[in-house]
Amino acid sequence: MRDRPEDFHEGLLRPALRAWDVRATTLDYAPVGFGDYHWVAGDGGGRRWFVTVADVRRRTFDGLGLAMDTAAALREEAGLGFVVAPLRASDGTTLRRLDRHRYAMSVFPYAAGTAGHFGDELSPSDRGAVIDLLAGLHATPPPLSAPPRPPELAGRAVLESCLGEPDRPWLGGPFSEPAGELIAEHAGTLRRRLAELDRLAGVLGEPVVTHGEPHPGNLLCADGQWSLVDWDTVGLAPPERDLWLVAVEPGDLARYAKATGRTPDPRALAFYRLRWALDDVAEFVEWLRSPHGRTPDAEQAWTSLAGTLEELRATS
């Protein structure tokens, strides 16, 4: 996130880091990603850690804790070296509350490497390397902590509320009224795509351990070796949940099928592609009809909402 978290005092971080035996002398805010907040902590002796603060009103503390525990187990127990997993605190936990209701923190090793951005195009060889990682992940027996990731659209209630109340005013901030007008303009598209999602849900196969968001923004490359970061959405789902974000050509899917013995279903790939777009719309809508200012994050939400709606219309 470019914007720092509201009502959060950075002074909470240094004492909290002691649970990981980290004595931070420097804390630098890292304006990266979209959803959580990040800092780089240093001890003055050359050691660094990547600190993530999550707003657990948006997702449950227990659910995020299961995801962090799963990532740690994949690294520690399954031996998946490409998993950039949270470190365990002195009590064995991977997620700790910073206050009573809102913020929680995880600590990661500082991983060197070059990161991409969502929407970047990988070369064929790079796609092959990432598909090999996913094949290894999907073949791994699931840790006990691995949460299910059901196919239901998380933001469906938000979208149906908007479609069912087209005249309800949006008063949250400078982008609220334009966002409401944009949703009304694309109401027909959204209804058609929701119906299409329901039809496709019936084709989904058996679950495996999936990352959930293996796009270039969550990939690191160092010395030709790839790693996956941001395991907040790890969980049990059909493999197409990951593959649609990576596979571009038939050869990519053939490579996966050869490695796993499992042929990806084009209909399931289409389901997860559509589900991602609709969930994005719902998330941006929640953001823009809630109180907000003209900040870089709000501007990104507005731009992304307009672009995603246009893509949904163009591909319907």
Number of C-alpha atoms within 10 A of each C-alpha: 16 19 14 15 16 7 7 12 9 12 9 11 17 16 14 18 20 13 16 18 11 19 16 19 11 13 20 12 16 16 14 15 15 12 13 20 21 25 20 19 24 19 14 11 7 6 12 19 20 19 23 19 22 23 18 18 10 9 10 11 19 11 16 21 19 21 23 27 25 27 31 25 21 24 17 13 11 15 12 19 14 18 22 22 26 26 20 18 19 11 8 11 17 25 25 18 16 18 11 7 11 17 18 19 22 25 25 18 15 15 15 11 15 12 16 16 13 14 10 10 14 16 9 14 10 16 18 19 15 25 22 17 19 24 22 16 21 21 14 16 12 20 17 10 17 23 19 15 17 12 17 11 16 16 17 15 11 16 23 15 11 18 18 11 10 13 11 11 12 19 15 16 16 18 23 22 15 15 21 20 15 15 21 17 12 16 19 12 18 22 14 13 20 17 10 15 21 14 12 16 17 12 11 19 14 8 18 21 27 29 26 21 24 24 22 21 19 17 22 20 17 12 8 9 12 19 21 24 21 23 24 19 19 22 25 21 23 24 28 27 27 23 27 21 19 22 22 14 10 8 12 19 22 16 17 22 14 11 16 15 11 13 15 18 16 12 16 22 22 18 24 23 18 19 23 18 17 24 17 19 27 22 17 22 24 17 19 27 20 15 14 16 14 10 12 12 18 20 15 13 23 20 13 15 23 17 12 17 21 14 12 18 14 9 9 10
